[in-house]
Amino acid sequence: MINLIQNEMLKIVRRKKMVYVGLIIAILVALFTYAQFKELERTKEKFGNVDWRTTLQQQIIDTQNRLTSSGISDEWKNQLQLRVQQQQYYLDHNINPMEPGAPTFMRNFAQHSITLFLPLMVMIVAADLVSSEIGTGTVKLLLTRPVKRWKILMSKYLALILSVSIIILMFGILSYLISGFVFGYNGWSAPILTGFNIEAGELNTNTVQLIPQWEYLLMEFSLVWFVAVLVGTITFLISVLVKSTPVGMGIMLAALISGAILSNMVSSWESAKYLFMINLDLTGYLAGTAPPIEGMSLGFSMVVLTVWGIAALIISFLVFINQDIY
């Protein structure tokens, strides 16, 4: 099995996929770092060199002004109201939610990347692990060896897990190094509030806890890794079912984009909470954002994603073991 995994990793390395993924991550991190830097400059020009409390108070005022607009939906208005309540909670407890530094950038960038950007990076590696070899016929060479089919597929899946772990590691390291060049590398011990609960559209702060940022990042990146593995597993299934890699990537891309759209539109469609793409934003539960559908929780979403992952893995093995390859 170890030799098979090494063989699969060599294939991934030779195709330079990890290099391309690393370059894409580095470029986007640099772009977002520059955008955040320009935003900070704009804030200084607008308000001067004020402390974080004044800036946060102004953000609350701006959000409250937006709430008076008649052009926003009720769902978005509820989101804004919850944001104001959270910001006010930070003010009342004298905690800066945006402590400057690379760790804070990592926290925010991971939170905004978990539903689309990182899944797309995983898809680059997972989309053709099986389909490309079936399409070109190279999988026949593997099947001529005295190795059972399930071992061949398992080696590919374990190589995928290893690749996903490397992608998440690159994401964290590049985010820290590049953003730290601009914002500094301090902030690991900055206090972060977590445990906000949304009950009946209201913010519940009874379970809020104060933890250091390094601990928050550890939990956040664990959830990011979990989502990345789940997306990789489903993409792996599509790679087994569909011989054409572009078609497989198109199917997965459509699912991810539809999930990003539906998350803002499905509050009244309760059954949608069982779709895997609606449950990808696990870091939102840590940050205290309202779930797409009332009643969803971190535990619920993790169970739903786990069921999808196990089902995808079982179907992948059943199909690969029993299909005719010619």
LOTI-267614 format. One record per residue (C-alpha): residue number from 1; residue in three letters; chain; y negated, z, x negated. Coordinates in Angstrom, 3 decimals, padded with zeros to 6 digits. Each point is the difference from the previous one (the first is absolute). Last residue first. Layout:
! LOTI-267614
ATOM, seq, type, mol, north, up, east
ATOM, NUM, Ala, A, Y, Z, X
...
! end
This chain:
! LOTI-267614
ATOM, seq, type, mol, north, up, east
ATOM, 326, Tyr, A, 001.371, -021.468, 011.854
ATOM, 325, Ile, A, -000.299, 003.676, 000.823
ATOM, 324, Asp, A, 001.905, 001.079, 003.103
ATOM, 323, Gln, A, -001.326, 003.266, 001.388
ATOM, 322, Asn, A, 002.118, 003.130, 000.261
ATOM, 321, Ile, A, -001.150, 002.158, -002.919
ATOM, 320, Phe, A, -003.621, -001.170, 000.164
ATOM, 319, Val, A, -000.300, 000.528, 003.765
ATOM, 318, Leu, A, 001.547, 003.462, 000.060
ATOM, 317, Phe, A, -001.931, 001.088, -003.099
ATOM, 316, Ser, A, -003.387, -001.063, 001.340
ATOM, 315, Ile, A, 000.745, 001.386, 003.475
ATOM, 314, Ile, A, 000.709, 003.428, -001.470
ATOM, 313, Leu, A, -003.164, -000.060, -002.129
ATOM, 312, Ala, A, -002.227, -001.074, 002.870
ATOM, 311, Ala, A, 001.441, 002.705, 002.272
ATOM, 310, Ile, A, -000.514, 002.672, -002.680
ATOM, 309, Gly, A, -003.608, -001.120, -000.560
ATOM, 308, Trp, A, -000.871, -000.208, 003.696
ATOM, 307, Val, A, 001.477, 003.451, 000.611
ATOM, 306, Thr, A, -001.939, 001.400, -002.968
ATOM, 305, Leu, A, -003.230, -001.559, 001.262
ATOM, 304, Val, A, 000.427, 001.603, 003.425
ATOM, 303, Val, A, 000.857, 003.374, -001.555
ATOM, 302, Met, A, -003.023, -000.173, -002.316
ATOM, 301, Ser, A, -002.278, -000.903, 002.906
ATOM, 300, Phe, A, 001.232, 002.920, 002.111
ATOM, 299, Gly, A, -000.354, 002.504, -002.842
ATOM, 298, Leu, A, -003.541, -001.122, -000.778
ATOM, 297, Ser, A, -000.987, 000.193, 003.655
ATOM, 296, Met, A, -000.368, -002.330, 002.989
ATOM, 295, Gly, A, -000.940, 001.671, 003.278
ATOM, 294, Glu, A, -002.957, -002.242, 000.790
ATOM, 293, Ile, A, 000.427, -003.550, -001.236
ATOM, 292, Pro, A, -001.783, -001.530, -002.986
ATOM, 291, Pro, A, -000.132, 003.408, -001.734
ATOM, 290, Ala, A, -003.395, 001.761, -000.379
ATOM, 289, Thr, A, -001.079, 000.563, -003.576
ATOM, 288, Gly, A, 000.726, 003.384, -001.587
ATOM, 287, Ala, A, 000.097, -001.020, -003.661
ATOM, 286, Leu, A, 003.627, 001.056, -000.370
ATOM, 285, Tyr, A, 000.950, -001.764, 003.242
ATOM, 284, Gly, A, -001.817, -003.120, -001.167
ATOM, 283, Thr, A, 002.187, -000.026, -003.103
ATOM, 282, Leu, A, 002.926, -001.053, 002.195
ATOM, 281, Asp, A, -001.639, -003.271, 001.034
ATOM, 280, Leu, A, 003.228, -001.999, 000.303
ATOM, 279, Asn, A, 000.916, 001.105, 003.523
ATOM, 278, Ile, A, -001.360, -002.936, 002.007
ATOM, 277, Met, A, 001.804, -002.426, -002.338
ATOM, 276, Phe, A, 003.386, 001.604, 000.746
ATOM, 275, Leu, A, -000.174, -000.545, 003.746
ATOM, 274, Tyr, A, 001.077, 003.122, 001.941
ATOM, 273, Lys, A, -003.612, 000.976, 000.772
ATOM, 272, Ala, A, -000.325, -003.277, 001.912
ATOM, 271, Ser, A, 001.811, 001.577, 002.949
ATOM, 270, Glu, A, -003.162, 001.920, 000.911
ATOM, 269, Trp, A, -002.160, -003.045, 000.650
ATOM, 268, Ser, A, -003.266, 001.726, 001.041
ATOM, 267, Ser, A, -001.219, 000.680, -003.551
ATOM, 266, Val, A, 001.210, -003.424, -001.121
ATOM, 265, Met, A, -003.201, -001.747, -001.144
ATOM, 264, Asn, A, -001.118, 001.400, -003.357
ATOM, 263, Ser, A, 003.492, 000.327, -001.465
ATOM, 262, Leu, A, 000.792, -003.415, 001.486
ATOM, 261, Ile, A, -002.192, -001.802, -002.524
ATOM, 260, Ala, A, 001.422, 001.640, -003.136
ATOM, 259, Gly, A, 003.504, -000.336, 001.442
ATOM, 258, Ser, A, -000.561, -003.694, 000.728
ATOM, 257, Ile, A, -001.012, -000.468, -003.626
ATOM, 256, Leu, A, 003.150, 001.705, -001.263
ATOM, 255, Ala, A, 002.348, -001.881, 002.346
ATOM, 254, Ala, A, -001.622, -003.374, -000.736
ATOM, 253, Leu, A, 000.321, 000.644, -003.741
ATOM, 252, Met, A, 003.672, 000.869, 000.430
ATOM, 251, Ile, A, 000.763, -003.199, 001.900
ATOM, 250, Gly, A, -002.056, -002.132, -002.396
ATOM, 249, Met, A, 001.735, 001.511, -003.020
ATOM, 248, Gly, A, 003.370, -000.873, 001.509
ATOM, 247, Val, A, -001.126, -003.545, 000.775
ATOM, 246, Pro, A, -001.296, -000.430, -003.571
ATOM, 245, Thr, A, 003.332, 001.359, -001.384
ATOM, 244, Ser, A, 002.194, -002.393, 001.990
ATOM, 243, Lys, A, 003.566, 001.275, 000.360
ATOM, 242, Val, A, -000.872, 002.398, 002.808
ATOM, 241, Leu, A, 002.377, 002.845, 000.925
ATOM, 240, Val, A, 000.446, 001.562, -003.445
ATOM, 239, Ser, A, -003.681, -000.290, -000.948
ATOM, 238, Ile, A, -000.920, 001.347, 003.444
ATOM, 237, Leu, A, 002.111, 003.082, -000.726
ATOM, 236, Phe, A, -001.685, 000.485, -003.392
ATOM, 235, Thr, A, -003.385, -000.240, 001.723
ATOM, 234, Ile, A, 001.133, 002.854, 002.243
ATOM, 233, Thr, A, 001.087, 002.019, -003.037
ATOM, 232, Gly, A, -003.197, -000.758, -001.940
ATOM, 231, Val, A, -002.124, 001.143, 002.939
ATOM, 230, Leu, A, 001.989, 003.249, 000.126
ATOM, 229, Val, A, -000.226, 000.487, -003.769
ATOM, 228, Ala, A, -003.777, -000.540, 000.097
ATOM, 227, Val, A, -000.353, 002.454, 002.892
ATOM, 226, Phe, A, 001.885, 002.710, -001.925
ATOM, 225, Trp, A, -001.988, -000.693, -003.183
ATOM, 224, Val, A, -003.287, 000.372, 001.909
ATOM, 223, Leu, A, 001.276, 003.242, 001.533
ATOM, 222, Ser, A, 000.810, 001.370, -003.454
ATOM, 221, Phe, A, -003.386, -001.301, -001.186
ATOM, 220, Glu, A, -001.753, 002.098, 002.633
ATOM, 219, Met, A, 001.981, 003.166, -000.652
ATOM, 218, Leu, A, -000.674, -000.144, -003.742
ATOM, 217, Leu, A, -003.607, -000.982, 000.623
ATOM, 216, Tyr, A, -000.502, 003.071, 002.218
ATOM, 215, Glu, A, 001.461, 002.210, -002.722
ATOM, 214, Trp, A, -002.299, -001.539, -002.603
ATOM, 213, Gln, A, -002.947, 000.460, 002.391
ATOM, 212, Pro, A, 000.369, 003.762, 000.155
ATOM, 211, Ile, A, 000.944, 001.444, 003.421
ATOM, 210, Leu, A, -001.925, 001.500, 002.921
ATOM, 209, Gln, A, 002.031, 000.149, 003.188
ATOM, 208, Val, A, -000.842, -000.923, 003.601
ATOM, 207, Thr, A, 002.540, 001.206, 002.572
ATOM, 206, Asn, A, -002.464, 001.434, 002.519
ATOM, 205, Thr, A, -002.387, -002.937, -000.402
ATOM, 204, Asn, A, 000.859, -001.853, 003.216
ATOM, 203, Leu, A, -002.152, -003.093, 000.576
ATOM, 202, Glu, A, 000.010, -001.197, 003.607
ATOM, 201, Gly, A, 001.445, -003.215, 001.440
ATOM, 200, Ala, A, 002.724, 001.841, 001.875
ATOM, 199, Glu, A, 001.048, 001.697, -003.246
ATOM, 198, Ile, A, -000.976, -001.493, -003.363
ATOM, 197, Asn, A, 001.089, 002.200, -002.876
ATOM, 196, Phe, A, -001.812, 000.582, -003.301
ATOM, 195, Gly, A, 002.446, 001.284, -002.610
ATOM, 194, Thr, A, -001.873, -000.935, -003.142
ATOM, 193, Leu, A, -003.153, 001.187, -001.738
ATOM, 192, Ile, A, -000.541, -000.920, -003.640
ATOM, 191, Pro, A, -001.339, 002.208, -002.785
ATOM, 190, Ala, A, -000.700, -001.755, -003.343
ATOM, 189, Ser, A, 002.637, 000.888, -002.621
ATOM, 188, Trp, A, 000.694, -003.565, -001.105
ATOM, 187, Gly, A, -003.707, -000.897, 000.080
ATOM, 186, Asn, A, -000.753, -001.274, -003.490
ATOM, 185, Tyr, A, 000.683, -003.475, -001.417
ATOM, 184, Gly, A, -003.492, -001.427, 000.237
ATOM, 183, Phe, A, -001.533, -002.200, 002.695
ATOM, 182, Val, A, -000.346, -003.325, -001.857
ATOM, 181, Phe, A, 002.799, 000.039, -002.599
ATOM, 180, Gly, A, 001.909, 002.287, 002.345
ATOM, 179, Ser, A, 000.251, -002.835, 002.518
ATOM, 178, Ile, A, 001.925, -002.166, -002.476
ATOM, 177, Leu, A, 002.288, 002.685, -001.437
ATOM, 176, Tyr, A, 000.821, 001.821, 003.232
ATOM, 175, Ser, A, 000.571, -003.036, 002.190
ATOM, 174, Leu, A, 002.005, -001.662, -002.778
ATOM, 173, Ile, A, 002.258, 003.044, -000.374
ATOM, 172, Gly, A, 000.558, 000.494, 003.733
ATOM, 171, Phe, A, 000.704, -003.639, 000.825
ATOM, 170, Met, A, 002.185, -000.419, -003.067
ATOM, 169, Leu, A, 002.118, 002.979, 001.129
ATOM, 168, Ile, A, 000.214, -001.402, 003.535
ATOM, 167, Ile, A, 001.114, -003.372, -001.396
ATOM, 166, Ile, A, 002.538, 001.641, -002.334
ATOM, 165, Ser, A, 001.522, 001.935, 002.904
ATOM, 164, Val, A, 000.247, -003.206, 002.031
ATOM, 163, Ser, A, 001.772, -001.702, -002.913
ATOM, 162, Leu, A, 002.537, 002.822, -000.262
ATOM, 161, Ile, A, 000.666, -000.152, 003.731
ATOM, 160, Leu, A, 000.404, -003.802, -000.245
ATOM, 159, Ala, A, 002.427, 000.354, -002.898
ATOM, 158, Leu, A, 001.972, 002.390, 002.193
ATOM, 157, Tyr, A, 000.041, -002.636, 002.746
ATOM, 156, Lys, A, 001.164, -002.765, -002.340
ATOM, 155, Ser, A, 002.739, 002.214, -001.433
ATOM, 154, Met, A, 001.087, 000.874, 003.544
ATOM, 153, Leu, A, 000.274, -003.690, 000.871
ATOM, 152, Ile, A, 002.312, -000.686, -002.930
ATOM, 151, Lys, A, 001.978, 003.169, 000.655
ATOM, 150, Trp, A, 000.441, -000.942, 003.663
ATOM, 149, Arg, A, 001.317, -003.402, -001.026
ATOM, 148, Lys, A, 002.817, 001.397, -002.079
ATOM, 147, Val, A, 000.101, -000.879, -003.673
ATOM, 146, Pro, A, 002.694, -002.119, -001.649
ATOM, 145, Arg, A, -002.570, -002.693, -000.830
ATOM, 144, Thr, A, -000.077, -003.207, 002.031
ATOM, 143, Leu, A, -002.453, 001.658, 002.412
ATOM, 142, Leu, A, -002.638, 000.281, -002.685
ATOM, 141, Leu, A, 000.205, -003.691, -000.826
ATOM, 140, Lys, A, -000.174, -000.823, 003.702
ATOM, 139, Val, A, -003.320, 001.887, 000.211
ATOM, 138, Thr, A, -001.507, -002.814, -002.049
ATOM, 137, Gly, A, 000.157, -002.292, 003.045
ATOM, 136, Thr, A, -003.706, -000.818, 000.014
ATOM, 135, Gly, A, -000.569, 001.231, 003.548
ATOM, 134, Ile, A, 002.379, 002.946, -000.324
ATOM, 133, Glu, A, -001.633, 001.054, -003.253
ATOM, 132, Ser, A, -003.501, -000.321, 001.430
ATOM, 131, Ser, A, 000.965, 001.798, 003.219
ATOM, 130, Val, A, 001.406, 003.070, -001.760
ATOM, 129, Leu, A, -002.830, 001.518, -002.028
ATOM, 128, Asp, A, -002.458, -002.472, 001.498
ATOM, 127, Ala, A, -002.275, 002.156, 002.158
ATOM, 126, Ala, A, 000.440, 003.260, -001.917
ATOM, 125, Val, A, -002.351, -000.457, -002.955
ATOM, 124, Ile, A, -002.988, -001.573, 001.744
ATOM, 123, Met, A, 000.723, 002.156, 003.065
ATOM, 122, Val, A, -000.665, 003.137, -002.000
ATOM, 121, Met, A, -003.515, -001.211, -000.819
ATOM, 120, Leu, A, -000.542, -000.880, 003.680
ATOM, 119, Pro, A, 001.160, 003.479, 001.030
ATOM, 118, Leu, A, -002.561, 001.418, -002.479
ATOM, 117, Phe, A, -002.902, -001.925, 001.558
ATOM, 116, Leu, A, 000.908, 000.370, 003.685
ATOM, 115, Thr, A, 000.665, 003.453, 001.451
ATOM, 114, Ile, A, -000.156, 002.229, -003.077
ATOM, 113, Ser, A, -003.098, -001.485, -001.588
ATOM, 112, His, A, -002.763, 001.957, 001.788
ATOM, 111, Gln, A, 001.521, 003.412, -000.732
ATOM, 110, Ala, A, 000.880, -001.024, -003.543
ATOM, 109, Phe, A, -003.612, -001.040, -000.660
ATOM, 108, Asn, A, -001.350, 003.251, 001.405
ATOM, 107, Arg, A, 002.209, 002.279, -002.077
ATOM, 106, Met, A, -000.279, -002.094, -003.163
ATOM, 105, Phe, A, -003.817, -000.013, 000.284
ATOM, 104, Thr, A, 000.041, 003.792, 000.359
ATOM, 103, Pro, A, 002.238, 000.283, -003.068
ATOM, 102, Ala, A, -002.391, -002.287, -001.976
ATOM, 101, Gly, A, -003.009, 002.264, 000.407
ATOM, 100, Pro, A, -002.761, 001.087, 002.345
ATOM, 99, Glu, A, 000.940, 002.686, 002.583
ATOM, 98, Met, A, -000.047, -001.874, 003.308
ATOM, 97, Pro, A, 001.136, 002.623, 002.535
ATOM, 96, Asn, A, -002.476, 002.571, -001.435
ATOM, 95, Ile, A, 000.939, 003.410, 001.386
ATOM, 94, Asn, A, -002.642, 002.465, 001.240
ATOM, 93, His, A, 002.150, 001.337, 002.868
ATOM, 92, Asp, A, -002.503, -000.937, 002.710
ATOM, 91, Leu, A, -000.686, -003.328, -001.676
ATOM, 90, Tyr, A, 003.685, -000.940, -000.192
ATOM, 89, Tyr, A, 000.409, 000.951, 003.658
ATOM, 88, Gln, A, -003.036, -002.125, 000.888
ATOM, 87, Gln, A, 001.641, -002.968, -001.682
ATOM, 86, Gln, A, 003.173, 000.598, 001.995
ATOM, 85, Gln, A, -001.878, 000.275, 003.303
ATOM, 84, Val, A, -001.999, -003.150, -000.765
ATOM, 83, Arg, A, 003.188, -001.912, -000.811
ATOM, 82, Leu, A, 001.570, 001.150, 003.274
ATOM, 81, Gln, A, -003.013, -001.312, 001.905
ATOM, 80, Leu, A, 000.192, -003.313, -001.837
ATOM, 79, Gln, A, 003.665, -000.441, 000.879
ATOM, 78, Asn, A, -000.714, 000.858, 003.638
ATOM, 77, Lys, A, -002.754, -002.645, 000.067
ATOM, 76, Trp, A, 002.426, -002.529, -001.457
ATOM, 75, Glu, A, 002.393, 000.644, 002.878
ATOM, 74, Asp, A, -002.796, -000.055, 002.598
ATOM, 73, Ser, A, -001.121, -003.418, -001.193
ATOM, 72, Ile, A, -003.319, -000.633, -001.702
ATOM, 71, Gly, A, -002.907, -002.028, 001.427
ATOM, 70, Ser, A, -001.706, 002.790, 001.911
ATOM, 69, Ser, A, -001.461, 001.567, -003.132
ATOM, 68, Thr, A, -000.582, 003.753, 000.165
ATOM, 67, Leu, A, 003.003, 000.612, -002.230
ATOM, 66, Arg, A, -001.626, -002.042, -002.763
ATOM, 65, Asn, A, -002.836, 002.535, -000.128
ATOM, 64, Gln, A, 002.565, 002.779, -000.389
ATOM, 63, Thr, A, 001.526, -001.891, -002.925
ATOM, 62, Asp, A, -003.380, -000.344, -001.721
ATOM, 61, Ile, A, -000.737, 003.719, 000.519
ATOM, 60, Ile, A, 003.391, 000.973, -001.437
ATOM, 59, Gln, A, -000.558, -002.279, -002.986
ATOM, 58, Gln, A, -003.397, 001.616, -000.539
ATOM, 57, Gln, A, 001.600, 003.447, -000.022
ATOM, 56, Leu, A, 002.544, -001.253, -002.530
ATOM, 55, Thr, A, -002.743, -001.274, -002.300
ATOM, 54, Thr, A, -001.940, 003.252, 000.271
ATOM, 53, Arg, A, 003.134, 002.019, -000.764
ATOM, 52, Trp, A, 000.921, -002.250, -002.926
ATOM, 51, Asp, A, -003.169, 000.822, -001.903
ATOM, 50, Val, A, -003.056, -002.216, -000.044
ATOM, 49, Asn, A, -001.128, -002.322, -002.781
ATOM, 48, Gly, A, -001.971, -002.388, 002.210
ATOM, 47, Phe, A, 000.779, -000.650, 003.659
ATOM, 46, Lys, A, -000.067, -003.791, 000.283
ATOM, 45, Glu, A, 000.089, -000.965, -003.665
ATOM, 44, Lys, A, 002.671, 002.611, -000.659
ATOM, 43, Thr, A, 002.073, -001.294, 002.919
ATOM, 42, Arg, A, -000.310, -003.576, -001.272
ATOM, 41, Glu, A, 001.169, 001.101, -003.433
ATOM, 40, Leu, A, 002.995, 001.759, 001.534
ATOM, 39, Glu, A, 000.851, -003.152, 001.946
ATOM, 38, Lys, A, -000.305, -002.087, -003.172
ATOM, 37, Phe, A, 002.523, 002.306, -001.727
ATOM, 36, Gln, A, 002.337, -000.236, 002.988
ATOM, 35, Ala, A, -000.095, -003.803, -000.135
ATOM, 34, Tyr, A, 000.547, 000.003, -003.779
ATOM, 33, Thr, A, 003.024, 002.271, 000.343
ATOM, 32, Phe, A, 001.298, -002.141, 002.858
ATOM, 31, Leu, A, -000.229, -003.129, -002.145
ATOM, 30, Ala, A, 001.579, 001.671, -003.041
ATOM, 29, Val, A, 002.855, 001.354, 002.132
ATOM, 28, Leu, A, 000.460, -003.483, 001.456
ATOM, 27, Ile, A, 000.234, -001.621, -003.431
ATOM, 26, Ala, A, 002.365, 002.653, -001.405
ATOM, 25, Ile, A, 002.287, -000.173, 003.050
ATOM, 24, Ile, A, 000.188, -003.798, -000.184
ATOM, 23, Leu, A, 000.699, 000.104, -003.746
ATOM, 22, Gly, A, 002.756, 002.603, 000.433
ATOM, 21, Val, A, 001.639, -002.048, 002.772
ATOM, 20, Tyr, A, -000.103, -003.107, -002.179
ATOM, 19, Val, A, 001.550, 001.852, -002.922
ATOM, 18, Met, A, 002.659, 001.520, 002.263
ATOM, 17, Lys, A, 000.900, -003.468, 001.206
ATOM, 16, Lys, A, 000.383, -001.418, -003.480
ATOM, 15, Arg, A, 003.013, -002.079, 001.128
ATOM, 14, Arg, A, 001.763, 001.192, -003.130
ATOM, 13, Val, A, -000.668, 003.630, 000.954
ATOM, 12, Ile, A, 001.546, -000.382, 003.454
ATOM, 11, Lys, A, 003.072, -001.732, -001.419
ATOM, 10, Leu, A, 000.329, 002.670, -002.696
ATOM, 9, Met, A, -000.116, 002.671, 002.704
ATOM, 8, Glu, A, 002.907, -001.698, 001.789
ATOM, 7, Asn, A, 002.089, -000.121, -003.183
ATOM, 6, Gln, A, -000.749, 003.625, -000.783
ATOM, 5, Ile, A, 001.116, 000.923, 003.520
ATOM, 4, Leu, A, 003.269, -001.920, -000.478
ATOM, 3, Asn, A, 000.610, 001.680, -003.355
ATOM, 2, Ile, A, -000.563, 003.422, 001.573
ATOM, 1, Met, A, 002.418, -000.847, 002.818
! end
